[in-house]
């Protein structure tokens, strides 16, 4: 079977989202009931899975030929950093890594599931790599507070926002030098996103900070350390 071009809202898109929701829900319900070493083992396995999907994304790009361009051959996409953040959060429970994984995924990376920037549809390896990587980090981010009891500190939303601004500031010269679009500092996602309503690039990187701050605060409320 030859993969066709991915279509937003197609059956394959809905199937991927439904699979992530069902499998993620089953994992969280199951593991939440566990205690002790069994629960720690499940946490570590989820962290390893984040690394595996990171590796799968690299392999998928090599097989599909995407690595022929600078845009895909460097691990500079924000979601790639979130895969690493989720791994470190689940394995080492460093407060900043946990905050970065939770806020970064739910405020930014989840957009990739809603409006995927994806060329090949099911059953291409790129399709599976994309939805596996984005789905696993979403489950990891939700599991931190729901399953493993992590709670956010008072300043965590603003620290994460500053880290995001630093990431974008670093990507601006990289994109200018290589002609890439990491972090979408030059062009908004083709599939559409909230950036379409924030003005012209690169100024939308500034205007997005206000609604982002509000979103981070709303995400903070249910997980704040009381």
C-alpha positions as MATLAB code, in Angstrom:
seq = 'XXXXXXXXXXXXXXXXXXXXXXXXXXXXXXXXXXXXXXXXXXXXXXXXXXXXXXXXXXXXXXXXXXXXXXXXXXXXXXXXXXXXXXXXXXXXXXXXXXXXXXXXXXXXXXXXXXXXXXXXXXXXXXXXXXXXXXXXXXXXXXXXXXXXXXXXXXXXXXXXXXXXXXXXXXXXXXXXXXXXXXXXXXXXXXXXXXXXXXXXXXXXXXXXXXXXXXXXXXXXXXXXXX';
ca = [
       0.000    0.000    0.000;
       1.369    3.385   -1.009;
       0.803    6.272    1.396;
      -1.038    9.293    0.049;
      -0.760   12.879    1.227;
      -2.060   13.479    4.743;
      -5.435   15.251    4.986;
      -6.474   17.120    8.120;
      -9.578   15.565    9.664;
      -9.395   12.401    7.551;
     -10.224    8.946    8.926;
      -6.517    8.277    9.550;
      -6.246   11.502   11.560;
      -9.330   10.669   13.651;
      -8.116    7.083   14.099;
      -4.749    8.289   15.389;
      -6.337   10.713   17.865;
      -8.819    8.093   19.096;
      -6.055    5.519   19.545;
      -3.947    7.946   21.566;
      -6.937    8.851   23.751;
      -7.952    5.239   24.425;
      -4.459    3.858   25.009;
      -3.442    6.863   27.106;
      -6.575    6.577   29.244;
      -6.047    2.842   29.728;
      -2.425    3.379   30.776;
      -3.240    6.116   33.278;
      -6.165    4.262   34.857;
      -4.150    1.057   35.161;
      -0.941    2.545   36.507;
      -2.667    4.949   38.889;
      -3.931    1.956   40.863;
      -0.417    0.547   41.266;
       1.922    1.329   44.150;
       5.595    1.058   45.018;
       8.136   -0.406   42.641;
       5.524   -1.488   40.118;
       4.419    2.100   39.638;
       7.994    3.344   39.386;
       8.691    0.683   36.745;
       5.697    1.865   34.693;
       6.932    5.452   34.980;
      10.407    4.504   33.784;
       8.973    2.477   30.897;
       6.985    5.490   29.739;
      10.173    7.554   29.897;
      12.035    4.998   27.785;
       9.157    5.036   25.306;
       9.638    8.801   24.935;
      13.262    8.154   23.943;
      12.255    5.346   21.585;
       9.778    7.555   19.741;
      12.486   10.226   19.505;
      14.761    7.651   17.838;
      11.916    6.424   15.627;
      11.350    9.966   14.350;
      14.994   10.157   13.257;
      14.802    6.747   11.543;
      11.539    7.695    9.823;
      13.092   10.851    8.394;
      16.083    8.896    7.120;
      13.907    6.248    5.442;
      11.495    8.756    3.908;
      14.328   10.909    2.589;
      13.387   13.970    4.645;
      16.950   14.221    5.950;
      17.979   15.631    2.590;
      16.976   19.075    3.889;
      18.187   21.021    6.925;
      14.568   21.495    7.977;
      14.193   17.862    8.999;
      17.669   16.490    9.616;
      18.396   18.489   12.789;
      16.721   17.646   16.145;
      15.625   21.248   16.686;
      11.857   20.968   16.533;
      10.213   21.942   19.809;
       8.468   18.580   20.108;
      11.810   16.789   19.864;
      12.986   18.744   22.903;
       9.750   17.815   24.669;
      10.440   14.120   24.128;
      13.737   14.541   25.945;
      12.123   16.677   28.655;
       9.509   13.974   29.272;
      12.207   11.324   29.564;
      14.178   13.303   32.140;
      10.996   14.247   34.002;
       9.844   10.641   34.316;
      13.241    9.232   35.214;
      14.747   11.879   37.464;
      11.761   13.996   38.599;
      13.708   17.252   38.435;
      11.148   20.008   39.136;
      12.109   22.119   36.118;
      12.021   19.134   33.745;
       8.588   18.115   35.049;
       7.271   21.649   34.588;
       8.771   21.884   31.112;
       7.260   18.549   30.090;
       3.804   19.344   31.457;
       3.426   22.961   30.349;
       5.443   22.630   27.144;
       3.492   19.655   25.826;
       0.008   20.816   26.837;
       0.509   24.420   25.745;
       2.419   23.851   22.508;
       3.133   20.282   21.367;
      -0.532   19.247   21.526;
      -1.122   21.632   18.620;
       0.754   19.131   16.467;
      -1.932   16.522   17.096;
      -4.773   18.900   16.251;
      -3.212   20.295   13.072;
      -0.372   17.941   12.075;
       2.354   19.208    9.795;
       2.711   15.867    8.042;
       3.304   14.938    4.433;
       2.606   11.202    4.169;
      -0.569    9.549    5.395;
      -1.212    6.025    6.718;
       0.553    3.561    6.439;
       3.844    5.436    6.005;
       6.521    5.254    8.696;
       6.359    9.051    8.928;
       2.677    8.816    9.902;
       3.337    6.337   12.695;
       6.446    8.158   13.917;
       4.625   11.496   14.078;
       1.562   10.331   15.988;
       3.501    7.973   18.252;
       5.939   10.681   19.275;
       3.269   13.323   19.854;
       0.889   10.868   21.511;
       3.467    9.451   23.927;
       4.579   12.856   25.195;
       0.939   13.886   25.673;
       0.342   10.794   27.824;
       3.592   11.482   29.686;
       2.675   15.107   30.367;
      -0.769   14.169   31.698;
       0.582   11.243   33.709;
       2.974   13.422   35.684;
       0.203   15.051   37.771;
      -2.616   12.523   37.333;
      -0.722    9.275   37.892;
       2.591   10.128   39.531;
       1.508   12.985   41.778;
       3.751   15.783   40.493;
       2.691   19.311   41.454;
       3.819   22.615   39.958;
       5.609   25.331   41.877;
       4.307   28.904   41.925;
       6.735   30.238   39.341;
       6.801   27.220   37.011;
       4.487   28.642   34.285;
       6.605   31.751   33.894;
       9.869   29.793   33.940;
       8.587   27.583   31.153;
       7.441   30.597   29.159;
      10.897   32.161   29.493;
      12.485   28.910   28.326;
      10.161   28.935   25.329;
      11.144   32.506   24.505;
      14.817   31.533   24.784;
      14.207   28.612   22.415;
      12.589   30.904   19.838;
      15.374   33.458   20.219;
      17.924   30.734   19.465;
      15.970   29.455   16.468;
      15.723   32.868   14.791;
      19.433   33.037   13.806;
      19.544   29.289   13.075;
      16.597   29.582   10.695;
      18.037   32.703    9.080;
      21.377   30.936    8.524;
      20.034   27.580    7.271;
      16.808   28.747    5.637;
      14.777   26.511    7.973;
      11.647   27.118   10.020;
      12.251   25.501   13.407;
       9.832   26.859   15.977;
       7.890   28.451   13.087;
       9.782   31.698   13.533;
       9.590   32.492    9.801;
       6.308   30.998    8.564;
       3.209   29.734   10.398;
       2.330   26.029   10.060;
       0.739   25.228    6.708;
      -1.932   23.105    8.398;
      -3.061   26.106   10.417;
      -2.635   27.144   14.045;
      -3.424   29.968   16.456;
      -0.497   31.843   14.889;
      -2.753   32.572   11.927;
      -4.630   35.017   14.176;
      -1.594   36.628   15.795;
      -0.382   38.820   12.955;
       2.431   38.514   10.447;
       5.684   36.621   11.085;
       7.900   37.084   13.001;
       5.791   39.512   15.058;
       3.310   36.792   15.941;
       6.019   35.374   18.199;
       5.522   38.432   20.408;
       1.734   38.720   20.231;
       1.284   35.026   21.077;
       2.971   35.531   24.459;
      -0.109   37.143   26.057;
      -2.622   34.333   25.341;
       0.155   31.833   26.070;
       0.666   33.313   29.536;
      -3.059   32.977   30.199;
      -3.086   29.369   28.969;
      -0.092   28.480   31.145;
      -1.834   29.968   34.172;
      -4.993   27.948   33.461;
      -2.900   24.784   33.129;
      -1.229   25.641   36.432;
      -4.430   25.907   38.474;
      -5.331   22.178   38.623;
      -1.745   21.074   39.369;
      -0.436   23.784   41.673;
       1.300   22.775   44.869;
      -1.257   23.728   47.534;
];
